[in-house]
Amino acid sequence: MPIRLLPPEIASKIAAGEVIERPVSVVKELIENAIDAEATRIDVTIEQGGRRLIRVEDDGLGIPADEVELAFHRHATSKLASADELYDIRTLGFRGEALASIAAVSHVTLSTKSAGDAAGTRVRIEGGSVARSEAVGRPSGTSVAVEHLFFNTPPRLKFLRTDATEAGHVARLVSAYALAFPSLRFSLTHQGRSVISTTGTGALYDAIVAVYGLDVAEAMLEIPADDHHEIAVWGYVSGPSVHRSSRQDITLLVNRRWIQDNSLSYAISEAYQSLLPQRRHPVVVLNITLPPRDVDVNVHPTKREVRFQRPRDVFVAVQRAVRTTLMAQGNVPIIAHIGGRDDWQAPRHDADRSPSLLLPDDGRDGGLTRGSWEAPNSQGELVGGERLPMLRVIGQLAQTYVVAEGPGGLYLIDQHAAHERIRYEELSKQAERAAVVTQDLLEPRVVELAPRLDELVEEHLDELARVGLVLSPFGSGTVLVRSVPQHLVDGDVVAALTELVEAAEEGGEAFSWLDQALVTLSCHTAIRAGQTLSLDEMRDLVRSLERCDLPHTCPHGRPTLVQMTRDQLEREFARR
């Protein structure tokens, strides 16, 4: 087949497919145009998940009458004038592709008026061509109605999900921009029903209330803005009592632009390690502000991906900001109800008490090294979390829980979780000093792994050796374990190593072998549930837990203890 130029109508449909993937793509481009036009109010209306109708209205600057039709030409934009400006982009849009791409695959009616025009302009675009244009009376601002999306590209229409699913994507997008621009009033209506409505007060907390509700907002912890660093991180993160099954509620904003970045999501996960159960994720609204020249937003047609000039610095700044905020909290979990009830409820957040650390016992997560656990105070010194009070051991319950009395009331301590925490901090300190106590095995133990993991293990032998695991490659899919930490001599070395490698495969490039090794070894060398302890052993356990920097959770994120206050006891026994 000879080479030939594609007809303009085919080329426009192909180009539109790069920018407009589904209804939410349309909404994104139109919202960004409205924000760039200095709107203070943005109203979004959709029908049938956006297939039938998408309407975005704003009170922004509008488009001058003589530029309305030009706005629908590909690569026509008011936001760039030279190539040099690509390195200092301060608007959300800049390519001049959005309106042209939308018009190529839908019927578009645009109505607009700029402050300098006596009347407004309404133009109808069908399949990329102007059907009619006329003067209309209307206030300043712009309204864009997109009907019958993908009417001329049936394959694309066929790949859309249910109306509810597509509407959910739109709701998430509008929520993200409401959080990015809390001074703007946003609304979203689907099938005549109000889905989102924000007040535009300018306070991020108020926007969080509108998007997530008051209960979630009350459990959020503020990361204050810090203008002293070139990379500033600020916003809100949820306390350990609030978490989700997916990362969808992690909202990352770079210079107010909503982005997706796996590395930064992992930085946040790292900051929460040992505070959340496995496969649970926090609610996060994080603003990252840095000079525009240090971030490339011209990476992907959808502008959802960015490239940082100093990615490691951004990663560290995010992780440190989140972890510092979490470290400033740290109270003992409270038993909210007793008296024969099986439901455990975290107390409501108020100004004098951080959210409860009472978490469901449904998973495991990784942990950080001690250096990552600690957070700098205002003087730059490293400080740990809240320490436990002195506790008096009373006995053991169900061969799993140590019962103790303290100034705050009655404490139930999970012996396995507590010992995991103790082991973790011991190993962390030893690893920092390169002083982990190891023991050579009389006979090396053979561990068989999937062949694809050979190179993965070999690349990190030095890190594993720092925690006392000395390994030697032994052919395809096999390694020999020659030395182990002293406490693991009688443990299941094979299970520990297998668990570690599987976690590494799932964690990807940003996975920390040292951190996960510390967590895994802590688990496999800790006292087990169901093990009977003497009174002296229980006392030693509690004393060691009292000396921990972060005694309230194990490295997997489960609580080590819960507390029943004296006031609760007196209420349960009708003494007050």
C-alpha positions as a printed Julia matrix, in Angstrom:
576×3 Matrix{Float64}:
   0.0     0.0    0.0
   1.5     3.4   -0.98
   2.13    6.15   1.58
  -0.49    8.91   1.45
  -1.78   11.72   3.6
  -4.78   10.91   5.74
  -7.96   12.91   5.06
  -8.43   15.72   7.61
 -11.56   14.12   9.11
  -9.7    10.85   9.84
  -6.64   12.65  11.2
  -8.82   14.71  13.53
 -10.55   11.6   14.88
  -7.21    9.91  15.55
  -5.86   12.99  17.3
  -9.07   13.32  19.32
  -8.65    9.75  20.52
  -5.37   10.68  22.2
  -7.0    13.43  24.25
 -10.65   12.34  24.66
 -10.85    8.79  26.01
 -14.2     8.94  27.79
 -16.67   11.54  29.18
 -14.37   12.45  32.07
 -11.73   13.56  29.54
 -14.18   16.13  28.17
 -15.05   17.4   31.62
 -11.37   17.69  32.55
 -10.49   19.81  29.52
 -13.48   22.11  29.95
 -12.92   22.59  33.69
  -9.27   23.43  33.08
 -10.28   25.99  30.44
 -12.72   27.54  32.92
 -10.08   27.76  35.64
  -7.6    29.34  33.23
 -10.33   31.85  32.33
 -10.35   33.01  35.99
 -13.81   31.63  36.77
 -15.11   31.78  40.33
 -17.99   29.38  39.67
 -17.94   26.15  37.61
 -21.13   24.1   37.17
 -20.98   20.64  35.57
 -24.09   18.8   34.35
 -24.06   15.32  32.83
 -26.7    12.91  31.58
 -26.31    9.18  31.02
 -22.83    9.3   32.54
 -21.82   11.94  29.96
 -22.74   10.02  26.8
 -25.92   12.01  26.23
 -24.85   15.4   27.56
 -21.94   17.15  29.22
 -22.4    20.82  30.06
 -19.78   22.97  31.79
 -20.7    26.56  32.64
 -18.48   29.22  34.19
 -18.42   32.94  34.97
 -14.9    33.49  33.66
 -13.45   35.95  31.16
 -15.22   34.46  28.16
 -14.0    34.32  24.55
 -14.03   37.43  22.32
 -16.56   37.12  19.49
 -13.91   37.25  16.76
 -11.98   34.34  18.32
 -14.81   31.89  18.98
 -14.51   29.87  15.77
 -10.71   30.04  15.9
 -10.85   28.36  19.33
 -12.01   25.15  17.63
  -8.97   24.96  15.35
  -6.31   22.47  16.38
  -3.3    24.03  18.11
  -5.1    27.36  18.6
  -4.42   28.65  22.13
  -4.14   31.87  24.08
  -1.82   30.35  26.66
   1.46   29.94  24.76
   3.25   32.25  22.37
   6.74   30.71  22.12
   8.55   27.4   22.66
  10.4    28.86  25.63
   7.12   29.14  27.54
   6.84   25.34  27.53
   9.46   25.36  30.29
   7.5    27.75  32.5
   3.85   26.71  32.12
   1.55   28.39  34.64
  -1.82   27.43  33.15
  -3.63   24.1   33.21
  -4.17   24.06  29.46
  -1.61   25.0   26.83
  -1.72   22.69  23.81
  -4.74   24.13  22.02
  -6.15   20.66  21.34
  -9.07   20.32  23.74
 -11.96   22.03  21.93
 -10.87   20.72  18.53
 -10.66   17.15  19.86
 -14.03   17.35  21.6
 -15.73   18.85  18.54
 -14.31   16.1   16.29
 -16.25   13.36  18.11
 -19.43   15.1   19.3
 -21.97   17.86  18.74
 -20.83   20.99  20.57
 -22.75   24.15  21.39
 -20.59   26.92  22.84
 -22.09   30.12  24.22
 -19.77   32.83  25.51
 -19.33   36.53  26.17
 -16.24   38.49  27.06
 -16.36   41.74  29.04
 -15.35   43.73  25.95
 -18.25   42.54  23.76
 -21.71   44.11  23.69
 -23.34   40.73  23.04
 -22.45   37.11  23.41
 -21.77   34.53  20.71
 -23.25   31.07  20.27
 -21.72   28.58  17.85
 -22.79   25.04  16.94
 -20.09   22.55  15.9
 -21.06   19.14  14.48
 -18.35   16.6   13.78
 -15.68   19.3   13.75
 -17.46   21.68  11.32
 -19.29   24.92  12.13
 -23.04   24.37  11.63
 -24.15   27.86  12.67
 -22.99   30.94  14.56
 -25.11   33.73  15.99
 -25.13   36.62  18.46
 -26.98   36.05  21.75
 -27.64   37.89  24.95
 -25.96   36.37  27.99
 -23.77   37.3   30.99
 -19.96   37.15  30.86
 -18.53   33.68  30.93
 -18.76   30.52  28.89
 -21.09   27.54  28.57
 -20.07   24.47  26.57
 -22.63   21.71  25.9
 -21.26   18.46  24.47
 -23.92   16.08  23.13
 -23.8    12.56  21.71
 -20.14   11.92  22.51
 -18.45    9.49  20.08
 -21.48    9.49  17.78
 -19.12    9.15  14.82
 -16.66    6.71  16.44
 -18.8     3.69  17.46
 -15.84    1.55  18.6
 -14.91    4.14  21.19
 -18.52    4.38  22.35
 -18.67    0.6   22.71
 -15.79    0.62  25.21
 -17.53    2.96  27.65
 -18.69    1.41  30.93
 -22.07    1.8   32.63
 -23.54    5.24  33.23
 -22.83    4.89  36.94
 -19.17    4.04  36.32
 -18.63    6.93  33.9
 -20.43    9.31  36.27
 -18.19    8.09  39.08
 -15.08    9.05  37.08
 -16.53   12.51  36.51
 -17.37   12.89  40.2
 -13.82   12.01  41.17
 -12.43   14.56  38.73
 -14.71   17.36  39.93
 -13.84   16.48  43.52
 -10.13   16.68  42.74
 -10.41   20.15  41.23
 -12.67   21.29  44.06
  -9.88   20.27  46.43
  -7.23   21.89  44.22
  -9.11   25.19  44.02
 -11.12   25.6   47.24
 -11.76   29.28  46.46
 -13.9    28.29  43.44
 -17.5    27.1   43.72
 -17.99   23.75  42.02
 -21.17   21.81  41.42
 -21.88   18.52  39.68
 -25.34   17.33  38.69
 -26.09   13.91  37.18
 -29.56   13.09  35.87
 -30.94   16.11  37.72
 -29.48   15.03  41.07
 -26.87   17.12  42.89
 -23.72   15.05  43.43
 -21.15   17.65  44.53
 -21.54   21.23  45.71
 -18.76   23.28  47.29
 -18.93   26.69  48.91
 -15.78   28.28  47.51
 -14.75   29.74  50.87
 -11.06   29.3   50.06
 -10.47   26.92  52.98
  -9.24   23.48  51.96
 -10.89   21.96  55.04
 -14.31   23.19  53.87
 -13.72   21.62  50.47
 -12.82   18.32  52.18
 -16.09   18.48  54.14
 -18.03   19.01  50.9
 -16.27   16.14  49.11
 -15.85   13.53  51.86
 -18.28   14.56  54.58
 -17.77   15.86  58.11
 -16.79   12.54  59.69
 -13.81   12.09  57.38
 -12.85   15.76  57.59
 -12.74   15.59  61.4
 -10.25   12.72  61.19
  -7.92   14.58  58.82
  -4.58   15.92  60.0
  -3.28   19.17  58.57
   0.12   19.49  56.93
   0.76   23.23  57.24
   2.17   25.16  54.33
   5.93   25.7   54.5
   7.19   28.46  52.23
  10.79   28.15  53.4
  11.63   25.32  51.0
  11.71   25.38  47.22
   9.59   22.2   47.24
   6.63   22.94  49.51
   4.21   20.2   50.59
   0.94   21.04  52.35
  -2.61   19.78  52.69
  -4.39   17.13  54.77
  -3.87   13.43  55.46
  -6.17   11.04  57.27
  -5.27    9.64  60.65
  -4.82    5.84  60.93
  -8.48    5.35  61.83
  -9.62    6.33  58.31
  -8.54    4.23  55.34
  -9.82    2.91  52.03
  -9.48   -0.25  49.95
  -7.94    1.62  46.99
  -5.71    4.6   46.26
  -8.5     6.56  44.59
  -8.74    8.96  47.51
  -5.08    9.95  47.31
  -5.28   13.31  45.55
  -1.93   14.65  44.33
  -1.78   18.24  43.14
   1.38   19.65  41.58
   1.13   23.42  41.27
  -2.65   22.88  41.52
  -2.62   20.39  38.66
  -4.24   17.02  39.46
  -1.78   14.28  38.53
  -1.14   10.58  38.87
   2.31    9.53  40.0
   3.09    6.03  41.23
   6.31    7.14  42.89
   4.61    9.79  45.01
   1.79    7.4   45.9
   4.45    5.0   47.11
   6.1     7.78  49.14
   2.79    8.29  50.93
   2.39    4.55  51.48
   5.89    4.47  52.95
   4.99    7.26  55.34
   2.0     5.24  56.57
   3.82    1.94  56.86
   3.18    0.21  60.18
   0.18    2.48  60.71
  -2.31    0.93  58.26
  -3.24   -2.67  57.56
  -2.04   -4.26  54.33
  -3.9    -3.22  51.18
  -5.54   -0.3   52.95
  -4.85    3.26  51.85
  -5.3     6.69  53.43
  -7.37    9.67  52.35
  -4.89   12.32  51.24
  -5.15   15.78  49.72
  -1.58   16.88  49.04
  -0.44   20.06  47.35
   3.11   20.07  46.02
   4.37   23.48  45.01
   7.64   23.95  43.17
   9.0    26.26  40.46
   7.27   25.57  37.11
  10.69   25.16  35.46
  11.32   22.12  37.69
   8.36   20.12  36.41
   7.56   19.06  32.85
   3.79   18.84  32.3
   4.16   18.21  28.57
   4.61   14.45  28.95
   1.25   12.92  28.0
  -1.69   14.16  25.89
  -4.02   13.99  28.9
  -1.58   16.02  31.08
  -2.14   13.6   33.97
   1.54   12.64  34.1
   4.42   14.97  34.88
   8.18   14.61  35.03
  10.18   16.2   37.83
  13.65   17.58  37.34
  14.54   16.36  40.85
  12.24   13.37  41.46
  14.12   12.11  44.5
  13.86   15.5   46.25
  10.11   15.57  45.63
   9.75   11.99  46.87
  11.61   12.77  50.1
   9.7    16.02  50.65
   6.34   14.23  50.34
   7.33   11.3   52.54
   8.81   13.56  55.22
   5.83   15.93  55.31
   3.31   13.12  55.68
   5.36   11.14  58.19
   6.11   14.22  60.32
   2.39   14.96  60.56
   1.55   11.39  61.51
   4.34   11.26  64.05
   2.97   14.3   65.82
  -0.05   12.14  66.68
   0.15    8.91  68.64
  -2.31    8.05  71.33
  -3.21    4.65  72.71
  -6.26    3.12  71.02
  -9.41    3.31  73.13
 -12.08    0.67  73.58
 -15.15    2.68  72.72
 -17.74    0.17  73.93
 -17.77   -2.9   76.11
 -20.62   -4.5   78.02
 -21.23   -7.46  75.74
 -21.0    -5.53  72.48
 -18.8    -6.84  69.69
 -18.57   -3.62  67.67
 -15.37   -1.62  68.16
 -15.6     2.04  67.3
 -12.94    4.7   67.11
 -13.68    7.84  69.13
 -14.52   11.04  67.26
 -11.7    13.45  66.66
 -11.63   16.68  68.57
  -9.14   19.42  69.22
  -7.58   17.71  72.22
  -7.31   14.18  70.93
  -5.9    12.67  67.8
  -7.85    9.99  65.91
  -7.91    6.51  67.39
  -5.33    4.02  66.2
  -7.8     1.18  66.6
  -7.52   -0.68  63.29
  -9.09   -3.83  61.88
  -7.0    -6.95  62.18
  -7.14   -7.76  58.48
  -3.72   -7.44  57.02
  -0.1    -6.61  57.03
   2.0    -3.87  55.66
   5.63   -2.94  55.57
   7.62   -0.72  57.88
  10.36    1.87  57.72
  13.79    1.9   59.21
  14.17    3.79  62.43
  15.65    6.74  60.64
  12.49    7.01  58.55
  10.27    6.55  61.57
  11.6     9.59  63.32
  10.52   13.1   62.42
  12.39   16.41  62.84
  11.05   18.94  65.29
  11.22   22.7   64.86
  14.87   22.67  65.98
  15.78   20.0   63.47
  16.22   17.35  66.18
  14.77   13.86  65.7
  11.89   12.96  67.97
   9.79    9.85  68.31
   6.14    9.28  69.0
   4.27    9.33  72.29
   5.7     6.88  74.85
   3.65    4.56  77.02
   3.13    5.17  80.72
   4.48    2.73  83.27
   2.19   -0.29  83.36
   1.61   -2.96  86.03
   1.14   -6.45  84.58
  -1.88   -8.33  85.94
  -1.91  -11.5   83.87
  -2.53  -13.16  80.5
  -5.82  -13.58  78.65
  -6.44  -16.42  76.15
  -2.68  -16.98  75.87
  -2.67  -14.02  73.48
  -3.19  -10.79  75.44
  -1.3    -9.35  78.37
  -3.55   -7.53  80.82
  -2.01   -4.5   82.52
  -3.03   -1.55  84.67
  -1.82    2.0   84.14
  -2.69    5.59  85.04
  -5.09    5.71  82.07
  -7.04    2.64  83.1
  -6.93   -0.97  81.87
  -4.7    -2.03  78.95
  -4.95   -5.14  76.75
  -1.67   -5.83  74.95
  -1.42   -8.15  71.95
   1.71  -10.1   72.84
   2.63  -10.94  69.22
   2.09   -7.42  67.89
   3.94   -5.9   70.86
   6.91   -8.23  70.43
   6.96   -7.47  66.69
   7.3    -3.78  67.52
  10.1    -4.49  70.01
  11.98   -6.74  67.58
  11.53   -4.24  64.77
  13.09   -1.36  66.65
  15.9    -3.58  67.96
  16.76   -4.78  64.46
  16.46   -1.26  63.04
  18.99    0.08  65.5
  21.33   -2.85  64.89
  21.04   -2.4   61.11
  21.93    1.27  61.43
  25.12    0.31  63.26
  25.73   -2.69  60.97
  25.67   -4.75  64.18
  22.93   -7.33  63.63
  23.76  -10.45  65.62
  23.88  -13.36  63.16
  24.51  -17.08  63.31
  25.94  -19.28  60.58
  23.83  -22.29  59.72
  25.5   -25.68  59.98
  23.77  -26.66  56.77
  22.7   -23.91  54.37
  18.99  -23.94  53.73
  17.73  -24.08  50.17
  15.02  -21.65  49.1
  13.39  -22.12  45.73
  12.03  -19.02  44.05
  10.42  -18.28  40.73
  13.22  -17.99  38.11
  12.24  -14.42  37.26
  13.17  -13.38  40.81
  16.82  -14.49  40.61
  18.19  -11.17  39.46
  15.9    -9.32  41.84
  17.46  -11.11  44.83
  21.02  -10.85  43.54
  20.74   -7.07  43.19
  19.96   -6.69  46.88
  22.24   -9.18  48.61
  24.07   -6.4   50.46
  20.86   -4.97  51.91
  19.76   -8.4   53.07
  23.16   -8.96  54.67
  22.67   -5.76  56.7
  19.77   -7.44  58.5
  21.6   -10.73  58.97
  20.36  -12.69  55.94
  23.45  -13.89  54.08
  22.46  -15.52  50.79
  24.28  -17.13  47.88
  22.78  -17.67  44.41
  22.59  -21.4   43.62
  21.37  -21.82  40.1
  18.16  -20.82  38.42
  15.38  -20.08  40.89
  17.39  -21.19  43.95
  19.35  -19.45  46.7
  21.24  -20.77  49.71
  20.68  -19.17  53.11
  24.03  -19.33  54.93
  23.48  -17.01  57.92
  20.42  -15.67  59.66
  19.7   -13.25  62.51
  20.22  -15.0   65.81
  16.53  -14.89  66.71
  15.58  -16.62  63.44
  17.77  -19.71  63.92
  14.82  -21.78  65.08
  12.3   -19.99  62.9
  10.98  -20.61  59.41
  13.72  -19.1   57.29
  12.17  -20.28  54.05
   8.8   -18.69  54.83
  10.44  -15.41  55.87
  12.53  -15.12  52.72
   9.7   -16.17  50.42
   7.41  -13.6   51.96
  10.06  -10.92  51.52
  10.69  -11.68  47.85
   6.99  -11.82  47.0
   6.51   -8.43  48.63
   9.44   -7.07  46.61
   7.92   -8.27  43.35
   4.62   -6.59  44.17
   6.27   -3.37  45.38
   8.03   -2.47  42.13
  11.08   -0.29  41.63
  10.51    1.93  44.66
  10.37   -1.05  47.03
  12.73   -0.87  50.0
  14.34   -4.24  50.66
  15.86   -3.13  53.93
  12.58   -1.81  55.3
  10.57   -4.89  54.36
  13.28   -7.25  55.59
  13.15   -5.61  59.0
   9.37   -6.01  59.09
   9.41   -9.61  57.91
  12.11  -10.7   60.33
  10.34   -8.97  63.2
   7.22  -10.96  62.48
   8.93  -14.32  62.14
  10.97  -13.95  65.34
   8.24  -12.57  67.6
   6.28  -14.4   70.32
   3.23  -16.07  68.77
  -0.39  -15.85  69.79
  -1.35  -18.87  71.88
   2.03  -19.03  73.63
   1.89  -19.15  77.43
   4.08  -16.55  79.14
   5.29  -16.44  82.71
   4.7   -13.33  84.81
   8.37  -12.35  84.42
   8.18  -12.78  80.65
   5.09  -10.6   80.5
   6.79   -7.93  82.6
   9.87   -7.99  80.35
   7.64   -7.67  77.3
   5.76   -4.67  78.7
   8.95   -2.93  79.9
  10.48   -3.33  76.44
   7.33   -1.99  74.79
   7.4     1.05  77.08
  10.9     1.87  75.79
   9.85    1.74  72.11
   9.74    4.92  70.05
   6.39    3.98  68.49
   4.74    1.51  70.84
   1.15    1.77  69.64
   1.3    -0.27  66.43
   3.23   -3.23  65.16
   5.24   -2.85  61.9
   2.29   -4.31  59.96
  -0.07   -1.59  61.12
  -2.1    -3.44  63.75
  -2.48   -1.91  67.2
  -0.29   -3.37  69.91
  -2.69   -2.43  72.66
  -6.08   -0.97  73.45
  -7.14    0.95  76.5
 -10.27    1.03  78.58
 -10.34    4.16  80.69
 -11.37    4.29  84.33
 -14.36    6.47  83.38
 -15.55    3.77  80.99
 -15.23    1.1   83.66
 -17.2     3.16  86.14
 -19.95    3.77  83.59
 -20.15    0.07  82.72
 -20.49   -0.84  86.4
 -23.08    1.96  86.92
 -20.84    3.86  89.34
 -21.67    7.11  87.56
